[in-house]
Amino acid sequence: MNSIPSLNLQNFTSGTQTQRDQFVSDLGRAYEEIGFVAISGHFLSESLIDELYKQVKAFFDLPEAVKKKYEIAGGGGQRGYTPFGKEHAKGKTAGDLKEFWHFGQYAEVAEELKPHYPPNVLVKEIPAFNEVGKATFEALEKTGTALLQAIALHLGLDTHYFDDFVATGNSILRPIHYPPIQSAPKDAERAAAHGDINLITLLMGAHGKGLQVLNRDNEWIDAIAGQNELMVNVGDMLSRHTNNALKSTIHRVVNPPKKLWGTSRYSIPFFMHPVATMPLNVLSHCISEQNPKQFEDITAGKFLRERLIDLGLLKK
């Protein structure tokens, strides 16, 4: 594939059986061949999206000293604020040219899971930021659950295979600000080439150039969603669970041309995670003579911790 396919989720959630079957087939093919798809018909309203961007911009416009009050020491960046340049891609040392915020799970979780779920951080200066973050988290979680149901059918699993794993999953909503570039970056991009950790990522804010995907021919192609579309990609957890049948595709956010250095860029990914206890062991029917088991058994919680260390957000 040399472009990102577009699909309407309503064909799956409220379409005829024929439309549902076609959606499952098209989604599965896209995730096997390129790992990305643009999705319309999701559960986010235009008014919610507009309010979200308004409040996200208001937060990142706060003075640096105010934002840093919300950085949680030793938290691995799992909640609250992470300053500019702190996170880097796996295998890189140069920090990405971004700052970001994390909203986490709002649902009540089982007692044994609570150590994995830091409390959400409330911004006192902008109450509306907290409210719109919660509403967006819940709408994207609902959208992601529907997509995982379609993915389960494509994999020959029960429709609701993923439901209990993600209903109180350790998912993250991450508003990102890529500030204006002040001088020529040294070996740093807005987001260096990487794969995502989680099951699937639902990305808002991929309407302009910047996000690029590495296709099977080892070529970088632009991933640009339409105005009412989300860009949704497979993460490493799902790729691992399916023995790489579904592709966790390498992607990046490149620096803009010099004439656009003075502009900010905002994007808001929702990283859909399962509960920490979910086994990511390779599904037995994804193992064959042609595709032997590629990954050791591991839980989602242990895998997440290993990757946060790789990203420089946690210490060993």
QUIKA-V970601 format. One record per residue. N is the residue number from 1. RES is the residue in one letter. PSI is psi in radians with two decimals (NA if undefined). OMEGA is omega in radians with two decimals (999 if undefined). Layout:
# QUIKA-V970601
n = <N & N>
res = <RES & RES>
psi = <PSI & PSI>
omega = <OMEGA & OMEGA>
This chain:
# QUIKA-V970601
n = <1 & 2 & 3 & 4 & 5 & 6 & 7 & 8 & 9 & 10 & 11 & 12 & 13 & 14 & 15 & 16 & 17 & 18 & 19 & 20 & 21 & 22 & 23 & 24 & 25 & 26 & 27 & 28 & 29 & 30 & 31 & 32 & 33 & 34 & 35 & 36 & 37 & 38 & 39 & 40 & 41 & 42 & 43 & 44 & 45 & 46 & 47 & 48 & 49 & 50 & 51 & 52 & 53 & 54 & 55 & 56 & 57 & 58 & 59 & 60 & 61 & 62 & 63 & 64 & 65 & 66 & 67 & 68 & 69 & 70 & 71 & 72 & 73 & 74 & 75 & 76 & 77 & 78 & 79 & 80 & 81 & 82 & 83 & 84 & 85 & 86 & 87 & 88 & 89 & 90 & 91 & 92 & 93 & 94 & 95 & 96 & 97 & 98 & 99 & 100 & 101 & 102 & 103 & 104 & 105 & 106 & 107 & 108 & 109 & 110 & 111 & 112 & 113 & 114 & 115 & 116 & 117 & 118 & 119 & 120 & 121 & 122 & 123 & 124 & 125 & 126 & 127 & 128 & 129 & 130 & 131 & 132 & 133 & 134 & 135 & 136 & 137 & 138 & 139 & 140 & 141 & 142 & 143 & 144 & 145 & 146 & 147 & 148 & 149 & 150 & 151 & 152 & 153 & 154 & 155 & 156 & 157 & 158 & 159 & 160 & 161 & 162 & 163 & 164 & 165 & 166 & 167 & 168 & 169 & 170 & 171 & 172 & 173 & 174 & 175 & 176 & 177 & 178 & 179 & 180 & 181 & 182 & 183 & 184 & 185 & 186 & 187 & 188 & 189 & 190 & 191 & 192 & 193 & 194 & 195 & 196 & 197 & 198 & 199 & 200 & 201 & 202 & 203 & 204 & 205 & 206 & 207 & 208 & 209 & 210 & 211 & 212 & 213 & 214 & 215 & 216 & 217 & 218 & 219 & 220 & 221 & 222 & 223 & 224 & 225 & 226 & 227 & 228 & 229 & 230 & 231 & 232 & 233 & 234 & 235 & 236 & 237 & 238 & 239 & 240 & 241 & 242 & 243 & 244 & 245 & 246 & 247 & 248 & 249 & 250 & 251 & 252 & 253 & 254 & 255 & 256 & 257 & 258 & 259 & 260 & 261 & 262 & 263 & 264 & 265 & 266 & 267 & 268 & 269 & 270 & 271 & 272 & 273 & 274 & 275 & 276 & 277 & 278 & 279 & 280 & 281 & 282 & 283 & 284 & 285 & 286 & 287 & 288 & 289 & 290 & 291 & 292 & 293 & 294 & 295 & 296 & 297 & 298 & 299 & 300 & 301 & 302 & 303 & 304 & 305 & 306 & 307 & 308 & 309 & 310 & 311 & 312 & 313 & 314 & 315 & 316>
res = <M & N & S & I & P & S & L & N & L & Q & N & F & T & S & G & T & Q & T & Q & R & D & Q & F & V & S & D & L & G & R & A & Y & E & E & I & G & F & V & A & I & S & G & H & F & L & S & E & S & L & I & D & E & L & Y & K & Q & V & K & A & F & F & D & L & P & E & A & V & K & K & K & Y & E & I & A & G & G & G & G & Q & R & G & Y & T & P & F & G & K & E & H & A & K & G & K & T & A & G & D & L & K & E & F & W & H & F & G & Q & Y & A & E & V & A & E & E & L & K & P & H & Y & P & P & N & V & L & V & K & E & I & P & A & F & N & E & V & G & K & A & T & F & E & A & L & E & K & T & G & T & A & L & L & Q & A & I & A & L & H & L & G & L & D & T & H & Y & F & D & D & F & V & A & T & G & N & S & I & L & R & P & I & H & Y & P & P & I & Q & S & A & P & K & D & A & E & R & A & A & A & H & G & D & I & N & L & I & T & L & L & M & G & A & H & G & K & G & L & Q & V & L & N & R & D & N & E & W & I & D & A & I & A & G & Q & N & E & L & M & V & N & V & G & D & M & L & S & R & H & T & N & N & A & L & K & S & T & I & H & R & V & V & N & P & P & K & K & L & W & G & T & S & R & Y & S & I & P & F & F & M & H & P & V & A & T & M & P & L & N & V & L & S & H & C & I & S & E & Q & N & P & K & Q & F & E & D & I & T & A & G & K & F & L & R & E & R & L & I & D & L & G & L & L & K & K>
psi = <2.37 & 0.16 & 2.85 & 2.13 & 2.67 & 2.35 & 2.67 & 2.02 & -0.45 & -0.40 & -0.47 & -0.75 & -0.47 & 0.29 & -3.14 & 2.95 & -0.66 & -0.76 & -0.71 & -0.82 & -0.72 & -0.70 & -0.81 & -0.78 & -0.81 & -0.69 & -0.80 & -0.74 & -0.78 & -0.72 & -0.43 & -0.55 & -0.60 & -0.32 & 0.03 & 2.58 & 2.55 & 2.25 & 2.16 & 3.13 & 0.46 & -2.99 & 0.32 & 2.24 & 2.73 & -0.65 & -0.65 & -0.73 & -0.78 & -0.77 & -0.66 & -0.88 & -0.63 & -0.80 & -0.58 & -0.78 & -0.71 & -0.68 & -0.87 & -0.30 & -0.15 & 2.68 & 2.57 & -0.71 & -0.62 & -0.82 & -0.68 & -0.29 & -0.41 & 0.23 & 2.19 & 1.89 & 2.32 & 0.13 & 0.02 & 0.36 & 0.28 & -0.35 & 2.70 & -2.59 & 2.42 & 2.10 & 2.91 & 2.30 & 0.09 & -0.64 & 2.52 & 2.77 & 2.72 & 2.27 & -0.02 & 2.76 & -0.46 & 2.27 & 2.51 & 2.63 & 1.14 & 2.80 & 2.69 & 2.96 & 2.61 & 2.14 & 2.43 & -2.94 & 2.42 & -0.37 & 2.71 & 2.30 & 2.81 & 2.62 & -0.71 & -0.29 & -0.30 & -0.61 & -0.37 & -0.09 & 1.56 & 2.61 & 2.64 & 2.59 & 2.30 & 2.30 & 1.95 & -0.59 & -0.44 & 1.39 & -0.61 & -0.48 & -0.75 & -0.72 & -0.78 & -0.52 & -0.77 & -0.80 & -0.69 & -0.75 & -0.84 & -0.64 & -0.68 & -0.59 & -0.71 & -0.74 & -0.81 & -0.65 & -0.74 & -0.74 & -0.69 & -0.50 & -0.71 & -0.70 & -0.72 & -0.76 & -0.71 & -0.60 & 0.00 & 0.37 & 2.97 & 2.52 & -0.70 & 0.38 & -0.77 & -0.23 & -0.93 & -0.51 & -0.58 & -0.19 & -0.65 & 0.67 & 2.83 & 0.93 & 2.78 & 2.31 & 2.14 & 1.64 & 2.24 & 2.41 & 2.11 & 1.77 & 2.89 & 2.49 & 2.18 & -0.57 & 2.89 & 2.08 & 2.50 & 1.80 & 0.46 & 2.47 & 2.94 & -0.67 & 1.98 & 2.82 & 2.28 & 2.88 & 2.63 & 2.72 & -0.64 & -2.89 & -1.07 & 2.69 & 2.30 & 2.00 & 2.19 & 2.60 & 0.43 & 0.65 & -0.35 & 3.02 & 2.68 & -0.94 & 2.24 & 2.57 & 2.41 & 1.94 & -3.10 & -0.33 & 0.21 & 0.58 & 2.43 & 2.18 & 2.55 & 2.41 & 1.71 & 2.02 & 2.70 & 3.03 & -0.63 & 0.42 & 2.64 & 2.49 & 2.13 & 2.17 & 2.78 & 2.40 & 3.05 & -0.57 & -0.77 & -0.66 & -0.77 & -0.78 & -0.53 & 0.24 & 0.61 & 0.32 & -0.68 & 2.30 & 2.20 & 1.72 & 2.39 & 2.36 & 2.93 & 2.88 & 1.91 & 2.73 & 2.54 & 2.91 & 2.69 & -0.59 & -0.29 & 0.18 & -0.52 & 0.10 & 2.56 & 2.75 & 2.41 & 2.40 & 2.70 & 1.57 & 2.58 & 1.95 & 1.89 & 1.96 & 2.63 & 3.13 & 2.66 & -0.45 & -0.08 & 2.21 & 2.25 & 0.32 & 2.47 & 2.27 & 2.31 & -0.65 & 0.04 & 0.11 & 2.33 & 3.09 & -0.67 & -0.46 & 1.32 & 2.83 & 2.20 & -0.23 & 2.52 & 2.74 & 2.48 & 2.68 & 2.81 & -0.67 & -0.76 & -0.69 & -0.74 & -0.79 & -0.77 & -0.71 & -0.60 & -0.57 & -0.77 & -0.59 & -0.05 & 0.21 & -0.38 & 2.64 & 2.66 & NA>
omega = <3.09 & 3.04 & -3.12 & 3.14 & 3.10 & 3.13 & 3.12 & -3.09 & 3.14 & 3.04 & 3.11 & -3.03 & -3.10 & -3.12 & 3.05 & 3.11 & 3.10 & 3.11 & 3.11 & -3.12 & -3.14 & 3.12 & 3.14 & -3.13 & -3.10 & 3.12 & -3.13 & 3.13 & -3.14 & -3.10 & 3.04 & -3.00 & -3.10 & 3.04 & -3.13 & 3.01 & 3.06 & -3.01 & 2.95 & 3.11 & -3.13 & -3.03 & 3.07 & 3.07 & 3.11 & -3.13 & 3.10 & 3.13 & 3.14 & 3.14 & 3.13 & -3.12 & 3.11 & -3.09 & 3.08 & 3.10 & 3.13 & 3.13 & -3.07 & 3.06 & 3.11 & 3.08 & -3.11 & -3.11 & 3.12 & -3.14 & -3.08 & 3.02 & -3.05 & 3.01 & -3.05 & -3.11 & 3.10 & -3.09 & 3.13 & 3.12 & -3.04 & 3.06 & 3.06 & -2.94 & 2.99 & -3.03 & 3.13 & 2.99 & -3.05 & -3.13 & 3.03 & 3.10 & 3.08 & 3.13 & 3.12 & 3.04 & 3.13 & 3.14 & 3.08 & -3.07 & -3.07 & 2.93 & -3.08 & 3.14 & 3.08 & 2.86 & 3.13 & -3.05 & 3.13 & -3.09 & 3.05 & -3.09 & 3.12 & -3.04 & -3.08 & 3.14 & -3.02 & 3.09 & -3.13 & -3.01 & 3.04 & 3.10 & 3.06 & -3.12 & -3.13 & 3.10 & -3.06 & -3.07 & -3.05 & -3.13 & -3.11 & 3.09 & 3.14 & -3.07 & -3.10 & 3.08 & 3.13 & -3.13 & 3.14 & 3.11 & -3.06 & 3.12 & 3.13 & 3.08 & 3.10 & 3.10 & -3.13 & 3.12 & 3.11 & 3.12 & 3.12 & 3.05 & 3.08 & 3.11 & 3.12 & 3.12 & 3.11 & -3.12 & -3.13 & 3.14 & 3.01 & -3.12 & -3.00 & -3.11 & -3.06 & -2.94 & -3.07 & 3.13 & -3.05 & -3.08 & 3.03 & -3.11 & -3.09 & -3.06 & -3.05 & 2.95 & -2.98 & 2.93 & -3.10 & 3.01 & 2.99 & -3.05 & 3.02 & 3.13 & -3.05 & -3.14 & -3.07 & -3.13 & 3.08 & 3.10 & 3.13 & 3.05 & 3.08 & 2.94 & -3.10 & -3.11 & -3.07 & 2.91 & 3.13 & -3.06 & -2.77 & 3.10 & 3.04 & 3.07 & 3.09 & -2.99 & 2.96 & 3.04 & 3.08 & -3.05 & 3.12 & -3.14 & -3.14 & 3.10 & 3.10 & -3.07 & 3.11 & -3.09 & -3.04 & 3.08 & 3.12 & 3.11 & 3.06 & 3.10 & 3.12 & 3.06 & -3.07 & 3.12 & 3.03 & -3.01 & -3.10 & -3.12 & 2.95 & 2.99 & -3.04 & -3.10 & 3.09 & 3.05 & -3.06 & -3.14 & -3.14 & 3.09 & 3.14 & -3.10 & -3.11 & 3.12 & 3.11 & 3.02 & 3.02 & -2.92 & 2.91 & -2.96 & 3.06 & 3.12 & -3.09 & 2.98 & -3.04 & 3.07 & -3.12 & 3.01 & -3.04 & -3.11 & 3.13 & -3.13 & -3.06 & -3.10 & 3.00 & 3.01 & 3.10 & 2.96 & -3.02 & 3.07 & 2.99 & -3.11 & -3.07 & -3.13 & 2.98 & 2.98 & -3.06 & -3.08 & -3.12 & 3.04 & 3.09 & 3.13 & -3.12 & 3.08 & -3.01 & -3.09 & 3.00 & 3.11 & 3.12 & 3.07 & -3.12 & -3.11 & -3.13 & -3.11 & -3.04 & -2.98 & 3.05 & 3.09 & -3.14 & 3.03 & 3.13 & -3.13 & -3.14 & 3.13 & 3.13 & -3.13 & 3.13 & -3.09 & 3.09 & 3.04 & 3.11 & -3.09 & 3.12 & -3.11 & 3.05 & 3.04 & -3.14 & 999>
